[in-house]
């Protein structure tokens, strides 16, 4: 079996349908709206990095958008959050699933903005 040397965003987008790819693009645009981000693509996800570290990642599937983001707190129960677990001493990684545009609402965007701050090392202050 030949292993791929490099994955692209387009490889991940090919796994989604028109609806979930549009949701991924909206998610990416929200993150890019917080300030400069870089993108790192692996076999499992597309990771968004702030000035110092990765803070969120996602990929479209046939049924929605799955991914994660890092916060300095654990979130209360929410149907979009599949799990939340400690990551180091100051961070919590939150696994999520979005199934439609309504899931990427103001509350979720607020969480992403907090995650972007982590990507810029807010957790080290």
N, C-alpha and C positions, 0 to 999 in steps of 0.2 A: 504494500500500500504506500502511495506517495503522500507525504504530508505537505500541506500548503505552507508556503513561506510567509505569506502575507494575506491578511483579510482586509476588506474595504467596507465602507459604510454601505455601498451598493449591494454587497453580498448579503448584509443583514436585511436590507430593505426588500430584497427578493423573496424573503420568507413571509412577508406580510401581504395583505391585500390592499386595495386602494384606500380603504378607510383607515386601516391601522398604520399604513405608511404616512398618510396625512397627519394622523395623531402623533407619530414619531417626529415628523418635521415641525409640528407645532411645539412639541416638547423641546426640541433642539433650539428653536427660535426663542422660546422663553429663557432658556439658560444663557444663550448668547446675548440676550438683552440685558443681563446683569453686568456685563463687562467682558473683557477679553477672556476667552476660554480656548483651550486646545482640545483636540479630539484624539483619542488613542483607541485604535480598533483591535480587538482580539477575536478569537473564534467564538467566544460566548457573549460578548456585548460591545457596545460603543461607549467608552468612558469619556466623560467631560472633566477637564482639569482646570482649576483656577490657577492663580499665580504660583502656588506652591504644591498643590496635591490634587488628586482626583477627588471629586465630591459627589458625582452622580453618574449613572450609566443606565442604558436602556436599549431594548431591541424590540421591533415589532414581531408579533406572532400572527397566526391565523385568527386569533380571537381577541387580540388587544395589544397592549404595550406592557412589557414586564421589565423591571429594573430595580434600581436601588438608589438611595441617597443617604448621606451621612449628616447627622445632626449632633448637637451637644446635649441633647435631651431625648428621652424616649417619648414617643407620641402616645396620646390616649388611643383607645380602640377606634378604628375607622375601617370600613369595609374595603378600602383601597389598599390598606397596609396588610400584607400577608404575614409579616413577622418583623420584630424589632429585637436586636440583640446588642449587648455591649461590644465595643470595638476599641480596645485600649482602655486607658483610664478616663478619658474625657468624651468619648464619642459613642454613638449608637448608630448602627447601620440598619436601615429600614428597607425591607423588600416590598415592592408594590406591584400592583396590577391595575392598569387602567383599561376600561372596556369601551369608552366612548368619550367624545369631546366634553361632555358635562363633568367627567371625572377630573379634568384639568381645569378646575375652578380656582377662584381667588385664594381659597384656603390652601390648596395644593401648591399653587404658585408661591405662596408665602413660605411654605416648607422648602421649596426649591431655592428660594432666595436665602434662607438660613443655611442651606447646604452650600450654596456658592460662597458664603462667608467662611465656611469651614475650608473650602478650597483655597481661600486666601489666608488661611491660618488663624482665623478668629479663635479657634480652640486653644491656641498657644498664648493668648493674651492673659 
